[in-house]
């Protein structure tokens, strides 16, 4: 009898993330948006959704329900293959008005790129892709490398993208994340009619959804999930 076969390996240490301070995360996010709007949107959604990098890479437009303000995390991109999530569980994550506005603006850019090339953006296209039609997902390894270079340049003490899944929208806005300016540069909410079975948002400018920071923190009024009106 092989005694070693009866031995049990020691338990693996539990992960101990060391996320950057909200001010550092906001500075990192602003720099990413200044370089590439799509890249900044990927980091923003990673920060506020709590999803893993592979899950963000595998996210498709059909997984986002703009009407009910829900994002369905179903698959993960692992080693160039779309598989189940790491825990083999499907999750429903609520999105607020800020996340919805950023995603709608991101979708509008993708639609314009497809139409410029004579095509249409499919509902099963990947949300984050290097291809104009969203046919291929981003690779988790390339996402980690790109974030590491950005974090090292800005001297962020934690150059790991998986440590960013700990923030909420209000926290980032209060720390100086320039979401309002970015969304304003992308147009208005009424410019894009989502094709995922959702109702069109309000025609008012997206900047009207936020108020300037006050002494008590950043105020973000809640809007109706169906109409977009406060």
C-alpha positions as MATLAB code, in Angstrom:
seq = 'XXXXXXXXXXXXXXXXXXXXXXXXXXXXXXXXXXXXXXXXXXXXXXXXXXXXXXXXXXXXXXXXXXXXXXXXXXXXXXXXXXXXXXXXXXXXXXXXXXXXXXXXXXXXXXXXXXXXXXXXXXXXXXXXXXXXXXXXXXXXXXXXXXXXXXXXXXXXXXXXXXXXXXXXXXXXXXXXXXXXXXXXXXXXXXXXXXXXXXXXXXXXXXXXXXXXXXXXXXXXXXXXXXXXXX';
ca = [
       0.000    0.000    0.000;
       1.216    3.441   -0.900;
       0.869    5.541    2.248;
       1.267    8.764    0.258;
      -1.971    8.003   -1.600;
      -3.867    8.260    1.704;
      -2.446   11.678    2.543;
      -4.633   14.774    2.159;
      -3.113   18.001    0.882;
      -3.313   21.028    3.177;
      -6.104   23.493    2.591;
      -5.316   26.289    0.192;
      -5.089   29.731    1.777;
      -8.142   31.864    1.211;
      -7.689   34.777   -1.195;
      -6.868   38.034    0.495;
      -7.462   40.828   -2.015;
      -5.672   44.094   -1.497;
      -7.666   46.607   -3.551;
      -6.411   50.134   -4.187;
      -7.982   53.001   -2.303;
     -11.079   54.459   -3.996;
      -9.084   57.556   -4.942;
      -6.446   55.406   -6.632;
      -9.095   53.345   -8.402;
     -10.803   56.516   -9.651;
      -7.481   57.904  -10.925;
      -6.789   54.597  -12.652;
     -10.242   54.609  -14.213;
      -9.920   58.183  -15.488;
      -6.573   57.390  -17.123;
      -8.037   54.289  -18.788;
     -10.987   56.284  -20.152;
      -8.640   58.973  -21.452;
      -6.715   56.339  -23.423;
      -9.584   54.181  -24.695;
     -13.300   54.528  -23.962;
     -13.924   50.796  -24.400;
     -11.061   49.883  -22.080;
     -12.277   52.346  -19.446;
     -15.783   50.892  -19.690;
     -14.397   47.386  -19.137;
     -12.539   48.482  -15.995;
     -15.555   50.396  -14.708;
     -17.897   47.424  -15.110;
     -15.334   45.112  -13.520;
     -15.030   47.414  -10.515;
     -18.742   47.842   -9.843;
     -20.157   44.430  -10.865;
     -17.909   42.202   -8.776;
     -17.497   39.798  -11.703;
     -14.288   38.012  -12.610;
     -12.238   39.097  -15.609;
     -13.185   35.954  -17.559;
     -16.869   36.580  -16.874;
     -16.585   40.128  -18.178;
     -14.780   38.899  -21.293;
     -17.574   36.363  -21.971;
     -20.429   38.839  -21.428;
     -22.782   39.210  -24.415;
     -25.330   41.919  -25.136;
     -28.170   39.393  -24.828;
     -27.104   38.861  -21.193;
     -27.997   42.469  -20.276;
     -31.644   43.318  -19.645;
     -31.885   47.102  -19.844;
     -35.611   47.043  -19.118;
     -35.397   45.249  -15.787;
     -31.935   46.651  -14.978;
     -30.356   43.200  -14.636;
     -27.141   41.677  -15.938;
     -26.981   37.878  -16.263;
     -23.519   36.404  -15.647;
     -23.670   32.992  -17.293;
     -20.344   32.132  -18.910;
     -16.640   32.691  -18.433;
     -13.840   32.928  -20.975;
     -11.091   30.535  -19.941;
      -8.089   29.897  -22.142;
      -9.875   30.981  -25.326;
     -12.943   28.835  -24.550;
     -16.363   29.948  -23.363;
     -17.363   27.759  -20.415;
     -19.534   27.898  -17.322;
     -18.588   30.277  -14.566;
     -15.949   29.214  -12.080;
     -18.574   28.245   -9.507;
     -20.867   26.741  -12.219;
     -23.653   29.048  -11.090;
     -25.638   31.671  -12.967;
     -25.942   35.046  -11.303;
     -28.344   37.937  -11.699;
     -26.751   41.267  -10.893;
     -28.724   44.478  -10.626;
     -27.428   47.541  -12.449;
     -28.237   51.130  -11.555;
     -28.848   54.163  -13.756;
     -25.160   55.065  -14.023;
     -24.083   51.594  -15.156;
     -27.023   51.453  -17.560;
     -26.063   54.787  -19.116;
     -22.425   53.757  -19.549;
     -23.428   50.448  -21.154;
     -25.906   52.108  -23.509;
     -23.232   54.564  -24.630;
     -20.792   51.690  -25.100;
     -23.378   49.812  -27.174;
     -24.023   52.854  -29.333;
     -20.326   53.054  -30.202;
     -20.361   49.367  -31.177;
     -23.459   49.871  -33.349;
     -21.836   52.803  -35.162;
     -18.668   50.802  -35.828;
     -20.683   47.947  -37.340;
     -22.765   50.258  -39.520;
     -19.645   52.043  -40.734;
     -18.481   48.677  -42.080;
     -21.865   47.821  -43.580;
     -23.058   45.431  -40.879;
     -25.308   45.261  -37.838;
     -24.452   44.433  -34.247;
     -25.943   41.047  -33.318;
     -27.626   40.426  -29.974;
     -25.202   37.592  -29.244;
     -22.141   39.791  -29.875;
     -19.649   40.110  -27.051;
     -19.845   43.340  -25.075;
     -16.061   43.707  -25.025;
     -14.232   42.669  -28.161;
     -11.412   43.770  -30.443;
     -13.526   42.849  -33.474;
     -15.873   45.547  -34.859;
     -18.817   43.121  -34.873;
     -18.061   41.720  -31.411;
     -17.602   38.207  -32.761;
     -14.555   37.369  -30.619;
     -14.211   38.009  -26.860;
     -11.289   39.622  -25.128;
      -8.702   37.299  -23.629;
      -8.404   37.408  -19.819;
      -4.595   37.203  -20.012;
      -4.362   40.242  -22.293;
      -6.727   42.183  -20.018;
      -4.547   41.448  -16.987;
      -1.380   42.474  -18.809;
      -2.893   45.726  -19.989;
      -4.121   46.628  -16.524;
      -0.759   45.745  -14.998;
       1.024   48.165  -17.341;
      -1.477   50.884  -16.489;
      -1.191   50.291  -12.732;
       2.606   50.329  -12.835;
       2.612   53.598  -14.769;
       0.292   55.251  -12.251;
       2.202   53.607   -9.356;
      -0.866   51.779   -8.058;
       0.279   49.440   -5.310;
      -1.867   46.523   -6.526;
      -1.280   45.718  -10.218;
      -3.830   42.859  -10.240;
      -7.138   43.357  -11.982;
      -8.886   40.746   -9.828;
      -8.450   43.031   -6.791;
     -10.703   45.681   -8.363;
     -14.016   43.853   -7.712;
     -14.758   45.671   -4.456;
     -16.274   49.074   -5.299;
     -19.712   50.563   -5.821;
     -20.705   53.357   -8.162;
     -21.301   55.979   -5.476;
     -17.904   55.255   -3.941;
     -16.082   55.735   -7.253;
     -18.008   58.889   -8.128;
     -17.280   60.382   -4.735;
     -13.580   59.536   -5.136;
     -13.374   61.529   -8.373;
     -14.197   59.057  -11.154;
     -15.062   61.224  -14.156;
     -18.028   59.143  -15.311;
     -20.210   62.177  -15.974;
     -17.771   63.771  -18.425;
     -17.137   60.479  -20.207;
     -20.815   59.740  -20.737;
     -21.464   63.318  -21.865;
     -18.790   62.918  -24.532;
     -20.555   59.842  -25.877;
     -23.825   61.553  -26.701;
     -27.302   61.391  -25.219;
     -29.329   58.481  -23.932;
     -31.943   59.015  -26.626;
     -29.380   58.570  -29.391;
     -29.352   54.790  -28.969;
     -32.343   52.507  -29.044;
     -31.190   49.223  -27.493;
     -31.938   46.077  -29.491;
     -32.020   43.688  -26.514;
     -35.785   43.912  -26.085;
     -35.611   47.013  -23.895;
     -37.578   50.233  -24.055;
     -35.812   53.386  -25.266;
     -34.376   55.533  -22.480;
     -35.137   59.160  -21.894;
     -34.132   61.703  -24.537;
     -32.621   64.020  -21.962;
     -28.815   64.336  -21.810;
     -27.099   61.720  -19.687;
     -25.415   64.453  -17.662;
     -28.806   65.357  -16.232;
     -28.842   62.072  -14.313;
     -26.164   63.288  -11.904;
     -25.736   66.232   -9.589;
     -22.430   67.842   -8.602;
     -20.677   66.514   -5.485;
     -21.890   68.012   -2.228;
     -20.490   68.075    1.276;
     -22.406   64.946    2.142;
     -20.987   63.031   -0.825;
     -21.909   62.451   -4.447;
     -25.643   62.523   -4.973;
     -27.097   60.243   -7.622;
     -30.922   60.506   -7.815;
     -32.737   57.275   -8.481;
     -34.605   57.085  -11.760;
     -37.381   54.862  -12.947;
     -35.930   51.682  -14.486;
     -38.359   51.797  -17.384;
     -38.522   55.481  -18.295;
     -35.230   56.822  -16.995;
     -37.035   59.821  -15.408;
     -36.418   60.794  -11.802;
];
